[in-house]
Amino acid sequence: MQTKHIAEDIDPQLRLACLKGNLGLVEEFLKYNPNLNATDEEGVALIVDAALGGNKKIVQILLEAGANVGPAMEYQTDLREEGLEDIADYLFRVWRTGRTTSSEESKQIRQEARKLCPIDKHDIETVKQWIETACPQFPVNIKEINIDPVPPPRANHKVYSEIFRDAFDKSESRQHGFLKWFALMRFLSVVIPQQRKSMYQEFWNYETEIVIPPRTGDRRSPKGSILPKEYKGVAYGRIIRADVVADGHSIECGVTRAENLIDPIACKVVEKTIWIPFVGVDQNTDWSDFESKIPAYQFSRAKQKK
């Protein structure tokens, strides 16, 4: 398949480098911070050229540098017809998860994140430094809060029992599941009626996919959105998965990234985000081992200095 370009918004040599798979030249151009999401008059974006060029590394570094994966999703069929199934599969995974790295690379990143994040040391100054380093362009207010442990519901509480079981679905450990349950109950103890689940499902969700559009953090950033469950369409933007979304809050439990805490606020999907780091107990602990309030951090939009 050939792509035709009219009225280039990006240096034509950069487009050609993407199409030819010239990694060295692409890396050189990236030093000058080009607009990676500009399109030509036919609406073709640079990420499309990179995908059709067949160099997976170029696709990866463009996405990591801020290119939007969305435009390339329309070329899934074309890529497969060109024999570029690995590129198509990679783009689809990035679109669904927001992760540009492989599972092995992601594991290494999580290990580094554990060193950076104050998992066992709940120190708000460390958290502030972590956020400011990762997201200097978007100042936030940070304050410490506490989460109350909530025991599992009694067997005769059918609605709450179902919500409790759902907390452990796709959780990486029992502690992760319990933290999700605690987080949800903090916001919904007075919202959930003793009725059918469909009556209140709109107020909350576990494992919620949030679309983060390009230019997050900029005052002109477009508004993000929460994807309905089982959504299969193309979403133009990076997708992150929040552990809990409830009552205007996005909540992350355990190890996370600073961007996952800041981006949902920046694109105005939620009013506040909350991070509950793993506490210093066994990952497969039972709820009864949480004897006191669990320290957490709340983030909200701060006024930007003029």
Beta strands, then each sheet from edge to edge (+ up, - down):
strand 1: 140-147
strand 2: 204-212
strand 3: 225-226
strand 4: 238-246
strand 5: 249-253
strand 6: 272-276
strand 7: 294-301
sheet 1: 1+ 7- 6+ 5+ 4- 2+ 3-
end
